[in-house]
């Protein structure tokens, strides 16, 4: 089975470089936190404007 990192093109399952794997993990965590923060601010704006709240999946489709 292959799991390819989109940014680096590296097969994570075959990689033995711990530093590279750590960097990939940190990048993914940072990106996820930024997306969660953006979604949170979006929900706050929706609540202030009395708009219906949408699911993270729907927001991600719109925000993409």
N, C-alpha and C positions, 0 to 999 in steps of 0.2 A: 504494500500500500504506500502511496506517495501523498505527502501533504506538503504542497509547495507554498512558500511565503510569497505573496504578491509583489512586495517591494524588492526583495533580493533575488527571487527566483530559486532559492535554495530549498532542497527537499529536507524538511525538518526531521523526518524520521531517519534519514541517513547521515545527518550532520553530527559530527563528534566534537565540534569546537564549542565548548561550554560558554565562552565569551560571546560568540556570535549568537547562540541560542538565547543567552541572557539579554542581549541587545534587542533581539526580535521580540522577546516577551515584554520588555520595558516599553518598546515602541507601541505594541498592541494595547497594553494597559493604558498608556497615555492617550492614545487615540480614542479608546472606549470612554475614558473619563471626560474627554472634551465633548464627545457626542452626548453623554449623559447630561453634562452641564448645559449644552445648547438646548436639549429637549426640555430640561427643567425650566429654563428661561422662556421657552415657547409656551409651556403650560401656564406659567405665571401670566404671560400676556393674554392668553386665551381666557383665563379666569378673570382678569381685570376688565376685559372687553365683553365678558359674559358670552363667550363663544363656546361651542361644544368642544370637549377635550377629545383628542384622538389618541389612538394607541401608538406606541413607539414604532411599530412596523409601518403603520400608515404615514407617520411623520417622516420616517427614513425614506420612504418612496417619494414623498413630496420634496424633501430636502436634498435629495441626490442630485 
